[in-house]
Amino acid sequence: MKKVLSTFLVLYLLWIALAGISLEELLVGAIVSFLIAYLVRNTSAYDFGLTIIAQTIKFIFMYLPLFIWKLIVANISLAKIVLDPKLPINPGFVKISTGLKGDAGKLILANSITLTPGTLTVDVEEDELLIHWVNVEGKDTNDYFKHIASGFEKTLGGIVE
């Protein structure tokens, strides 16, 4: 029954996102989503518990505002570099270590770093991330981690771990 509920929720949320929220659409979407979820229950390879709802709420209200703020700051910083006639950059590759243990946390961290202008996660191996940074700041891995990932990791640790 857990797989049916999980599949139903995913399908129903997708239905709402695509169809809208009129009463008729909600009813038809619920019926269709339940029928499909019931029919594919034996072939469905995933299910999730109710903890994902709490994690999703935390992600939306704790992590996304942090990410948006870091995104704005990084855009301004990169714009200043690009608009400066001297183009004051110090490109390079840096390695940082992460304390996140789960694959989901590492994936979100790596993608957040990549989506932030000026940094690109090139490789993730075990607990280390190799990052290309347009303007390397700092002298060692602790400085690199502080500039690039500390806020992301601290918040993600409280959500996905």
TAWOFEN-V139246 format. One record per pair of residues at least 6 apart in sequence whose C-alpha atoms are under 6 Angstrom apart, sorted by the first residue. I is the first residue (numbers start at 1). J is the second residue. If there is no record, write none. Layout:
i->I j->J
i->I j->J
//
This chain:
i->3 j->47
i->4 j->37
i->4 j->38
i->4 j->41
i->6 j->47
i->7 j->37
i->8 j->33
i->8 j->34
i->8 j->37
i->11 j->33
i->12 j->33
i->15 j->29
i->55 j->159
i->71 j->116
i->74 j->117
i->75 j->117
i->81 j->87
i->89 j->135
i->90 j->135
i->90 j->136
i->91 j->133
i->91 j->134
i->91 j->135
i->91 j->136
i->92 j->132
i->92 j->133
i->93 j->131
i->93 j->132
i->94 j->130
i->94 j->131
i->95 j->129
i->95 j->130
i->96 j->128
i->96 j->129
i->96 j->141
i->96 j->145
i->97 j->127
i->97 j->128
i->98 j->127
i->105 j->160
i->110 j->121
i->114 j->120
i->114 j->121
i->118 j->133
i->118 j->134
i->119 j->132
i->119 j->133
i->120 j->131
i->120 j->132
i->121 j->130
i->121 j->131
i->122 j->130
i->122 j->131
i->123 j->129
i->123 j->130
//
